[in-house]
Amino acid sequence: MSAPANAIAVIVDGYSTGNFLPPAFARLGVDVIHVQSTPELNPSTLLPDLTAYVDNVVCADETAVNATVDALRAYPLVAVLAGQEPGVPLADTLSERLGLATNGSAQSICRRDKFHMIEAVRAAGLHAAEQCSSADVEELVGWAERRGRYPVVVKPLSSASTDHVVICRDAAHVREAGAAVLAARDIYDCANTRVLVQSYLAGTEYIVDTVSVDGQHYVCGVWQYEKRRLESGKNIYDKDILLAESAEPVSALTAYASQVLAALGIRHGPAHVEIIMTSEGPALVEVGARLNGNMNPGFHDVCLGANQADVAALAYGRPREFLERYAGRTYCKQQDAVVHNASTGLCGEVRAVDETMAKRISMLPTVYLLSVKLSPGKRLRPTVDLLTSPLRIFMTGTDRAALTEDYETIQTLKDGVYELQ
């Protein structure tokens, strides 16, 4: 049965993979309204396609919330959800005020601020990093020195895509990394007024993607990160590798992720949970109460049999159907899959994209989709994190050896995609 005629879902800050939500709701016959939480759109991430929405409402501060709630009450609403990280607190507030399925505003800070996030997880009795947050770099250095064990991790409180995340080897490194955070704005163009330092979690890092209705979760996929650390202390994330649902340590990761969601009050909608499997068991890195930033619906349909955007739309548009089809279940891997974030050592202004070279990558047998991130006039920089990876390649197939062969071929082609000035 379809959602009610002319039903409306509200998406707050539909940046990045939030652009997959309007078509997902459209497939259910649900229209969408966009709510913008800033005075101007933020150009540092992929902008929302506002042509996909019936309206765009600007709610740039707390004084606009009442008027926004009143305006939205005129519509037959089925949902309010965040399209990307900055929209989480406002989506919590609007959904709560409008009487819709909501994670509530009481724990919103725990879903955006990484210090409060980890404190909430630790308060729930779950394994997580030790930490300190401060606006004073010397306080961070003092904490690390008193603790007496390096490395430690320095990061912003509310950014993403490994922005300014540094694994620090000593006090001087902590001082340098902390000062760099305070001197920068995060990827959402917000000032960094405090810095987070955490104990280093040794182990393999994983992704657990979920969608929930009233605290009942569906695990959309579990992926293993393959990465390497630079001398600077920054990680380059090379591959996300899809694990079979029966592989180790999927069951332990999904059980821990469920406990984390409960601790953070994430009872509705999509979530992207990053976990390190340490010698003491799983430990949270961070959670985004939104879609996976590496999610592509068609790609996930092929390798997972479903995708997080469509399942999230179903959870809000037809919750009873979600509960019948997905609640309490785990994905079933259809075939091997890798998301490769290519790196480069090149630097310069992009003059043109070599379409012939891009096509050579796209035509490799296991390449599902090549995402070319830079356009002419943009600057290509040596890769030091996810933000500076110039290409994203979605790869899938039934032959693992073919995936490896195509990955190796990409390494010989990737630096030819951009022609530099």
C-alpha positions in Angstrom: 0.0 0.0 0.0 1.3 3.5 -0.9 2.0 6.2 1.7 -0.9 8.7 2.0 -1.6 10.8 -1.1 0.7 13.8 -1.3 2.6 12.7 1.8 5.6 14.8 2.6 9.0 13.9 4.1 11.3 16.8 5.3 15.0 16.4 4.8 17.3 18.7 6.7 20.5 19.6 5.0 20.4 17.1 2.1 24.0 17.3 1.2 26.3 14.5 -0.1 24.5 11.1 -0.1 21.4 12.9 1.3 20.8 13.5 -2.4 19.7 9.9 -2.7 16.8 10.4 -0.3 14.4 12.4 -2.6 14.4 9.7 -5.3 14.0 7.0 -2.6 11.0 8.8 -1.2 9.6 9.4 -4.7 9.6 5.7 -5.3 7.1 5.4 -2.5 5.0 8.3 -3.8 6.3 10.7 -1.1 7.2 14.2 -1.9 10.0 16.0 -0.1 10.7 19.5 1.4 14.2 20.6 2.1 15.1 22.5 5.3 18.4 24.4 5.3 20.0 24.9 8.7 22.3 27.7 7.5 21.7 31.1 5.9 23.6 30.0 2.8 24.3 26.6 1.4 27.7 25.2 2.3 29.8 24.6 -0.9 32.4 22.4 0.8 30.3 19.3 0.3 28.1 18.1 -2.6 25.1 20.4 -2.6 21.5 19.3 -2.3 19.7 19.2 -5.6 16.9 21.6 -4.7 15.0 20.9 -7.9 14.1 17.5 -6.3 12.1 19.3 -3.6 8.8 20.9 -3.6 10.1 23.7 -1.4 13.2 24.9 0.5 12.8 26.4 3.9 15.6 28.3 5.6 15.8 27.7 9.4 19.2 29.2 10.1 18.9 29.7 13.9 16.8 28.9 16.9 14.7 32.1 16.4 13.4 30.6 13.1 12.3 27.2 14.6 8.8 28.2 15.7 8.0 29.7 12.3 9.4 26.6 10.5 7.3 24.3 12.7 4.2 26.4 11.9 5.0 26.4 8.2 5.5 22.6 8.1 2.3 21.8 10.0 0.4 22.8 6.8 1.7 19.7 5.1 0.7 16.0 5.5 4.1 15.0 7.0 5.4 11.5 7.4 9.0 12.2 8.5 11.7 14.7 9.3 15.3 13.3 9.0 18.8 14.6 8.5 20.3 14.4 5.0 23.8 15.1 6.4 25.6 15.6 9.7 24.9 19.3 10.3 21.2 18.7 10.0 20.9 16.2 12.8 20.1 18.5 15.7 17.5 20.5 13.8 15.9 17.3 12.4 15.7 16.0 16.0 14.0 19.3 17.1 11.6 19.5 14.2 10.5 15.9 14.3 9.9 16.1 18.1 8.0 19.4 17.8 5.9 18.0 15.0 5.0 14.8 16.8 6.6 12.5 14.2 8.9 9.5 14.6 11.9 11.1 16.4 15.2 10.5 18.1 14.3 13.5 20.3 16.4 16.5 21.1 17.6 15.5 24.6 20.6 13.6 23.3 21.2 15.6 20.1 24.5 16.8 21.3 25.6 13.2 21.8 24.9 12.5 18.1 27.0 15.4 16.8 29.7 16.3 19.4 32.2 13.4 19.5 33.2 14.1 23.1 29.6 13.8 24.4 29.1 10.9 22.1 31.9 8.8 23.6 30.9 9.9 27.1 27.4 8.6 26.6 28.7 5.3 25.3 31.1 4.9 28.2 28.2 5.8 30.6 26.3 2.9 29.1 29.1 0.6 30.2 30.4 0.1 26.7 34.1 -0.1 25.7 35.3 3.2 24.2 38.4 5.5 24.2 39.6 7.6 27.1 39.4 11.3 26.2 39.7 15.0 27.0 38.2 18.0 25.3 39.5 21.6 25.6 39.8 24.9 24.0 43.4 25.1 25.4 46.0 23.1 23.6 48.2 22.9 26.6 45.4 21.3 28.6 45.3 18.6 25.9 49.1 18.2 26.0 48.9 17.9 29.8 46.2 15.2 29.6 48.3 13.2 27.2 51.5 13.5 29.2 49.7 12.6 32.5 48.3 9.6 30.8 51.8 8.6 29.7 50.9 6.4 26.7 51.3 7.4 23.1 50.1 7.5 20.4 46.9 9.5 21.0 44.4 10.8 18.5 43.6 14.5 18.0 40.5 15.6 16.1 37.8 18.2 15.8 34.6 17.7 17.8 32.0 17.7 14.9 33.7 17.4 11.5 33.8 14.4 9.2 35.8 12.7 6.4 38.9 12.4 8.6 39.2 16.2 8.6 42.2 17.2 10.8 42.3 13.7 12.4 45.9 13.1 13.5 47.5 10.2 15.3 50.1 11.9 17.5 53.4 10.3 18.6 54.4 12.8 21.4 53.5 16.0 23.2 54.9 18.3 20.5 52.8 16.5 17.9 49.7 16.9 20.1 50.4 20.6 20.4 50.9 21.0 16.7 47.8 19.0 15.7 45.6 20.7 18.4 46.7 24.2 17.2 45.9 23.2 13.6 42.4 22.2 14.5 41.7 25.5 16.4 43.1 27.5 13.4 40.8 25.8 10.9 37.1 25.6 10.2 35.5 22.1 9.9 34.2 20.8 6.6 30.8 22.3 7.3 32.4 25.7 7.6 31.9 25.9 11.4 34.7 27.3 13.6 36.6 24.7 15.7 36.4 26.2 19.2 37.5 23.1 21.1 39.7 20.1 20.3 39.3 16.4 21.2 42.2 14.1 22.2 41.6 10.4 22.7 43.5 7.3 23.6 44.6 5.4 20.5 42.5 2.3 19.7 44.7 -0.3 18.1 42.9 -2.7 15.8 41.0 -3.1 12.5 38.3 -0.5 11.8 34.9 -1.3 10.5 31.7 0.3 9.3 28.2 -0.9 10.4 25.4 0.8 8.5 21.9 0.5 9.9 18.3 1.7 9.6 15.8 1.7 12.5 12.2 2.0 13.4 11.3 2.5 17.0 14.6 0.9 18.2 14.3 -2.1 15.9 17.3 -2.2 13.6 18.2 -3.5 10.2 21.9 -4.0 9.5 22.4 -2.8 5.9 26.1 -3.8 5.6 29.4 -4.2 7.4 32.6 -3.0 5.7 36.2 -3.3 6.7 38.5 -0.3 6.2 42.0 -0.8 4.7 44.2 2.2 5.4 47.8 3.3 5.8 49.3 5.9 8.1 51.4 8.8 6.8 54.5 10.1 8.6 52.3 13.1 9.5 50.0 10.9 11.6 47.1 11.1 9.2 45.4 8.0 7.8 44.8 7.5 4.1 41.7 5.3 3.7 42.3 3.2 0.6 39.5 0.6 0.6 36.1 -0.2 2.2 35.7 -4.0 1.8 32.3 -5.6 2.1 32.2 -8.5 4.6 29.9 -11.5 4.3 27.2 -11.5 7.0 28.6 -14.8 8.4 32.3 -13.5 8.6 34.1 -12.7 11.8 33.7 -10.3 13.5 30.4 -9.2 12.0 28.1 -10.6 14.8 30.2 -8.9 17.5 30.3 -5.6 15.6 26.5 -5.6 15.0 25.7 -6.5 18.6 28.0 -3.6 19.8 26.5 -1.2 17.2 23.0 -2.0 18.5 24.1 -1.1 22.1 25.7 2.1 20.8 22.5 3.2 19.0 20.6 2.6 22.3 23.1 4.6 24.3 22.8 7.5 21.8 19.0 7.4 21.5 19.1 6.5 17.8 15.7 4.7 17.5 14.7 5.9 14.1 16.3 6.4 10.7 19.7 5.6 9.2 23.0 5.5 11.0 26.7 5.0 10.1 28.7 3.5 12.9 32.5 3.3 12.8 34.0 0.7 15.2 37.6 -0.5 15.9 37.9 -4.2 17.0 40.5 -3.9 19.7 42.1 -6.7 21.8 39.5 -5.8 24.5 36.6 -6.0 22.1 34.8 -3.5 19.9 35.2 0.2 20.6 33.4 3.1 19.0 35.2 5.6 16.8 32.1 7.7 16.0 28.5 7.6 14.7 26.7 9.6 12.1 22.9 9.7 12.4 22.6 9.8 8.6 23.5 7.7 5.5 26.9 6.3 4.8 28.9 8.9 2.9 30.2 6.2 0.5 26.7 4.8 -0.2 25.5 4.5 -3.8 22.0 2.9 -4.1 22.5 1.0 -7.4 25.9 -0.3 -6.2 24.5 -1.5 -2.9 21.5 -3.1 -4.6 23.9 -5.2 -6.6 26.3 -6.3 -3.8 23.9 -6.2 -0.8 20.4 -6.7 -2.3 19.2 -3.4 -0.8 20.4 0.1 -0.1 20.4 2.3 2.9 18.5 5.2 1.2 15.6 3.1 0.0 15.4 1.2 3.3 15.5 4.5 5.3 12.7 5.9 3.1 10.7 2.8 3.7 11.3 3.1 7.4 9.7 6.5 7.5 7.1 6.2 4.6 5.9 2.7 5.4 7.1 1.7 8.9 4.9 -1.3 9.2 6.4 -2.7 6.0 9.9 -2.0 7.2 9.1 -3.9 10.5 7.8 -6.9 8.5 10.6 -7.1 6.0 13.7 -5.8 7.7 13.5 -5.3 11.5 15.9 -7.5 13.5 17.6 -8.8 10.3 21.0 -8.5 8.7 22.0 -8.0 5.1 22.9 -10.9 2.8 26.0 -10.3 0.8 25.3 -10.9 -2.9 28.9 -10.6 -4.3 32.3 -9.1 -3.4 32.5 -5.4 -3.3 35.1 -2.7 -2.6 34.9 1.1 -2.5 38.3 2.5 -3.4 39.3 6.0 -2.5 42.2 6.6 -4.8 45.2 8.6 -3.6 47.7 10.8 -5.5 51.0 12.6 -4.9 50.3 15.1 -7.7 49.6 18.8 -7.1 48.3 21.5 -9.4 45.3 23.2 -10.9 43.1 20.9 -12.9 43.0 22.1 -16.6 40.8 19.2 -17.8 39.6 15.7 -17.1 41.0 13.2 -19.5 37.7 11.5 -20.5 39.6 8.7 -22.3 41.6 7.8 -19.2 38.4 8.0 -17.0 36.6 5.7 -19.5 39.5 3.2 -19.3 38.9 2.9 -15.6 35.1 2.9 -15.9 35.3 0.0 -18.5 37.2 -2.3 -16.2 35.1 -5.4 -15.6 34.5 -5.0 -11.9 34.1 -1.2 -11.9 30.5 -0.3 -11.2 31.0 3.5 -11.0 33.8 6.0 -11.2 33.3 9.3 -9.3 35.6 12.0 -10.6 35.6 14.6 -7.7 37.4 17.6 -9.3 36.3 19.7 -12.2 38.5 22.1 -14.3 39.7 25.0 -12.2 39.8 23.0 -8.9 43.1 22.2 -7.2 44.5 18.7 -7.0 46.5 18.2 -3.8 48.5 15.3 -2.5 46.2 12.9 -0.7 46.4 13.2 3.1 42.9 12.2 4.1 39.5 11.3 2.6 38.8 14.9 1.6 41.9 15.0 -0.6 41.2 11.7 -2.4 40.6 12.7 -6.0 38.6 9.7 -7.2 36.2 7.2 -5.7 35.7 3.9 -7.5 32.8 1.5 -6.7 33.9 -2.1 -7.6 31.9 -5.3 -7.4 31.9 -8.8 -8.9 31.7 -12.5 -8.3 35.5 -13.1 -8.9 37.6 -11.8 -6.1 40.8 -12.2 -8.2 39.3 -9.9 -10.9 38.6 -7.3 -8.3 42.2 -7.4 -7.2 43.5 -7.3 -10.8 41.3 -4.3 -11.6 42.4 -2.5 -8.4 46.0 -2.9 -9.5 45.3 -1.7 -13.0 43.6 1.4 -11.5 46.9 2.3 -9.7 48.6 2.6 -13.1 45.8 4.8 -14.5 44.5 7.0 -11.8 47.1 9.8 -12.0 46.2 10.2 -15.7 42.6 11.2 -15.1 43.4 14.9 -14.4 45.4 17.1 -16.8 47.1 19.8 -14.7 48.1 23.3 -15.6 
